[in-house]
Amino acid sequence: MAYFRKVKAKNKKGYTWSFTIDLGRDPETGKRKQITRRGFESKKDAENAAAQLLLEIEKGEYIQPKQITLKKFMIDWLENVAKQNVKPSTFAGYKGAVYKRIIPKFGHMKLEQIKPVMITKFIRSLMKDYLKNMLSIFTPF
């Protein structure tokens, strides 16, 4: 069930609409679980977004953001997704890349802290290192 309210806008004058969906109680902690979204121009926009979110929840497609580190996420992904879906040699390559390159750089960070620009810079540095190594192979003494 969702409820809607008009709230004071954060970054501009006037008001926007928000909604809150109650997901029941967390079985581990006993605390209420809710999802709130705000910033909708009209109540109709908020209703449409809430309906879409409820549909995702019902289909099991909604993934609630968690404050986990990239290291924990990548290790879980390696064991539960990659290992079952790729050949052993490919998995070994993935595992090596994750432990040698990704975890040392971003492993300590929460997923929400990692921004696209950080990933772009990281990929550029990997490509630069790769090209430097390739040039050293083909460069005469």
N, C-alpha and C positions, 0 to 999 in steps of 0.2 A: 504494500500500500504506500502511496506517495502523497505527500502534502506539499502545497505550494504557498509561497509568501512573497510579498513585495518587500525588497530590502534596499537600503541606501547603497548607491553605486560606489564602488571603491575608487575608481580612477576618473570619474566624471561627475558632473552635477546630475541630480535627479535620482531616479530609482531604477532598479532592474528586478527581475524575477529569479527566484531560486526554488529548488525542490529538494526534498529529503525523502529517501526511501528507507524504510525500516526492514532490516534483514533478519530480525529475531535476535537471539542471544548467542554469544560465542560459547560453545560447550566447554572450552578449556578455562576461560576466565569468568564466565557468567555475565559479562558486560554486554550491553546492547550493541549491535552492529548496525550502523547506518551509513548511507552514502548521501552526501550533499553536493549539489552542483549549483553554481550561481552565475549571474552575468547574462541572463537571457533578456532580450528586449521586450518580449511580451509574454503573457501567461501561456499563450498558445505555443510559443517556442519552447517554454519550459515543459509543458505537457508532452509535446512531441519527443523531446530529449528523454524525459522520464519513461515514456512508453518504449522507446528504443532500448534504454538501459534495462528495463524490466524484461523485455524480450530476450536480450543477451543473457540475463541471469537465468531465466527459465530454460533456455537452450543449453546452459552450462558453458557458454562462450565467454562470460565475463571473468576476467582475472583481476582480483583486487590487488592494487599495488601494495607491496610489502617492503619493509625497510631491510632488505637483505643485501649482503655484499655481492659484488660481481663474482668473487671467488666461490662463494657458496652456490650461486646460481650456475656458474660454469661447471663445477664439479657435478652438480645434480644433472645438468644437461648432458654431460659426457656419459654418465652412468645410465640414465633413464631414457635418453633419446638416441644419441649418436651410436652407442654401443649396439643397440638393437637394429639400427637402420642402415649401417654401412659395413663394408668389408673390414676384417681385422686390420689389414694394412692401412686403410684409410683412417680407422679409429686411432691407430698408433700415431699417425701424423697429426690428427686433431689434438690428441692428448699432449703430444710434444709441444705443439704451438700454444695450447692453452697454458701449460705449466711453465714454458720457457719464456713466452713473450707477453701474453695477455695478463695473467695473474700478477707477475711482478710489477706491471705498469698500473693496472686498475683494480687489482684484487681486493684492496683494502677499502675501496669506495662503495657506497650504497648505489644501487641501480639508478635511483632518481638523481644522483649527483652527476652522472656521466652525461655529457652533452655531445651533440653531433659534431661540433667543432673539435672536441677533444679526440674523437674517433678519427676524424679526417686528418688531423695532425699526426696521429699515431700511424695511420696507414701510409702517409707520405714519408714518415721516417723509416718505415719498413721498406718501402720501395727504394728510397735513397740508399739504404744499406745494401739492398739486393743489387742495385745497379753498380754500386761501388765494388762489391765483391765480384760481379760479372766482369767489370772492366779490369780488375786486377788479374783475372784469369787470362784474358786475352791481350794484356799489355806485355810487350817484350821487356826483358830485364833491362 
